[in-house]
Amino acid sequence: MNKKTIAGLMAFVLLIGAGVGVTLAYLNDKTSDVVNTFTVGKVDIDLWENNVVTNAQTGAKELGNEKVYSNNTDYKIIPGGTDPKNPTVEVIKGSETCYVFIKVVEANNAVTGNANATQYVSWTPATGWTELPNAGVTNGRVFWREVSASEVEGQNKTYPVLETNKVMYDQDLTSTDLKKITDTTKPTLTFTAFAVQKTNGTSDFTPAQAWEQAQTASIENINQGTQVNN
């Protein structure tokens, strides 16, 4: 076999080898997964106050360590006196930014026939609560405050309802006024707390709009605190 023949055969073999079993590697890349997990937001509140005890040494009434979630009736009206009382709204950690409302309803609290005393029991809202006008509550008042998610990101936050944690009795009450109080006409204060998310999805509720939601929305959309009757 001459040199030209050998060269031709070698070229043929190389061409065949290049055409068999070859896969072209196109340029490519791939990212890792981005997983979006959606959890349920919450607005969670509680309402309680401490029990009232008598100091064994001084005889003065003071707040005890027990939390009360319903009726708390250890109060006696003494003209010019005061009693410790601390209804408290507690916003649970992890709650979303929300409006918190406290509704205070009075019953049998008006004094009649006395020009100097108008109420048996008086009280003042604590700093931070703003009264909501035209709330539509019979014999009651509604106050609100905004609580941001950052305030309760890692811990519960408490908000006292009454200034200096006390109620007061008018010094101008007379024995005649007190005799008008019977078992069926005892003055009462009823506290109820509500919380409503601040955002409505596209914008923010105003306090008045949020209060409307508190009256009409289902329990899945608002959280209503326990009533405390006194």
Buried (B, 14 or more C-beta within 10 A) or exposed (E): EEEEEEEEEEEEEEEEEEEEEEEEEEEEEEEEEEEEEEEEEEBBBBBBBBEBBEEEEEEEBEBBEEEBEEEBEBBEBEBEBEBBBBBBBBBBBBBBBBBBBBBBBBBBBEBEEBEEBEBBBBBEBBEBBEEBEEBEBEEBBBBBBBBBBEBBEEEBBEBBBBEBBBBBBBEBBBEEBBEBEEEEEBBBBBBBBBBBBBEEEEEBBEBEBBBBBBEEBEEEEBBBBBBBBB
